[in-house]
Amino acid sequence: MDRIAQIKAFLENSPGDSFLKHALALEYIKQQNDAAAKDIFEELLAAEPGYVGSYYHLGKLLERNGEHFAAIATYEKGMLVAKEARDMHAYSELQAAFEDLTD
């Protein structure tokens, strides 16, 4: 069974598990299926906006696909969430990605 099938099987038992959704989106990225990854990241962040790690990966995906304004907005939202959570490591990663894109 491939990793995507394994994660989907786990999600059948825990459909609201943000960690599993994040992992599934990353597996789709590895397979160059950005559309599926984007859908999952967006669904995850709509349900759990505090899941900080997904903002960075969604922003990078949007950058790769030429959606620079959406990437900037994603990084900005992620920075706000990271700051509220006092996750300064995530904040600095998001800020660096934001600055790379806006410089």
C-alpha positions as CSV (number, residue, x, y, z in Angstrom):
1,M,0.0,0.0,0.0
2,D,1.4,3.4,-1.0
3,R,1.7,6.2,1.5
4,I,-1.3,8.1,0.2
5,A,-3.5,5.1,0.5
6,Q,-2.2,4.5,4.0
7,I,-2.9,8.0,5.1
8,K,-6.4,7.9,3.5
9,A,-7.1,4.7,5.5
10,F,-6.0,6.4,8.7
11,L,-8.2,9.4,7.8
12,E,-11.3,7.1,7.5
13,N,-10.9,6.4,11.2
14,S,-10.0,10.0,12.1
15,P,-11.5,12.3,9.5
16,G,-10.8,15.4,11.5
17,D,-7.1,14.7,12.1
18,S,-5.2,17.8,11.0
19,F,-1.8,16.1,11.2
20,L,-3.0,13.3,8.8
21,K,-4.5,15.9,6.4
22,H,-1.2,17.9,6.4
23,A,0.8,14.7,5.8
24,L,-1.6,13.7,2.9
25,A,-1.1,17.1,1.3
26,L,2.7,16.8,1.6
27,E,2.5,13.4,-0.1
28,Y,0.5,14.9,-3.0
29,I,3.2,17.5,-3.4
30,K,5.8,14.8,-3.6
31,Q,3.8,13.3,-6.4
32,Q,3.5,16.7,-8.1
33,N,-0.3,16.8,-7.6
34,D,-0.4,20.4,-6.4
35,A,-4.2,20.7,-7.1
36,A,-5.0,17.9,-4.6
37,A,-2.5,19.3,-2.1
38,K,-4.0,22.8,-2.3
39,D,-7.5,21.5,-1.8
40,I,-6.4,19.6,1.3
41,F,-4.4,22.5,2.8
42,E,-7.3,24.9,2.2
43,E,-9.8,22.4,3.8
44,L,-7.5,21.9,6.8
45,L,-6.9,25.6,7.4
46,A,-10.7,26.3,7.0
47,A,-11.4,23.7,9.7
48,E,-8.4,24.5,11.9
49,P,-6.9,27.9,11.2
50,G,-4.4,27.5,14.0
51,Y,-2.5,24.7,12.2
52,V,0.5,26.9,11.6
53,G,2.7,24.5,9.6
54,S,0.3,24.3,6.7
55,Y,0.5,28.1,5.9
56,Y,4.2,27.8,4.8
57,H,3.6,24.8,2.6
58,L,0.5,26.2,1.0
59,G,2.3,29.5,0.4
60,K,5.1,27.7,-1.3
61,L,2.7,25.7,-3.4
62,L,0.9,28.9,-4.5
63,E,4.3,30.5,-5.3
64,R,5.3,27.6,-7.5
65,N,2.0,27.9,-9.4
66,G,2.4,31.7,-10.0
67,E,-0.3,32.7,-7.5
68,H,1.9,35.3,-5.9
69,F,-0.8,37.4,-4.4
70,A,-2.5,34.4,-2.8
71,A,0.9,33.2,-1.5
72,I,1.5,36.6,0.1
73,A,-1.9,36.6,1.7
74,T,-1.2,33.0,3.0
75,Y,2.1,34.0,4.5
76,E,0.6,37.1,6.1
77,K,-2.3,35.0,7.7
78,G,0.2,32.4,8.8
79,M,2.4,35.1,10.4
80,L,-0.6,36.4,12.4
81,V,-1.5,32.9,13.5
82,A,2.1,32.0,14.4
83,K,2.4,35.2,16.4
84,E,-0.8,34.6,18.3
85,A,0.4,31.1,19.1
86,R,3.8,32.5,20.1
87,D,5.4,30.1,17.6
88,M,8.4,32.3,16.7
89,H,10.1,29.6,14.7
90,A,7.1,29.2,12.4
91,Y,6.7,33.0,12.3
92,S,10.3,33.5,11.2
93,E,10.0,30.9,8.4
94,L,6.8,32.5,7.2
95,Q,8.4,36.0,7.4
96,A,11.4,34.9,5.4
97,A,9.2,33.3,2.7
98,F,7.1,36.5,2.6
99,E,10.1,38.7,2.3
100,D,11.7,36.6,-0.4
101,L,8.5,36.9,-2.4
102,T,7.9,40.7,-1.8
103,D,11.5,41.9,-2.2
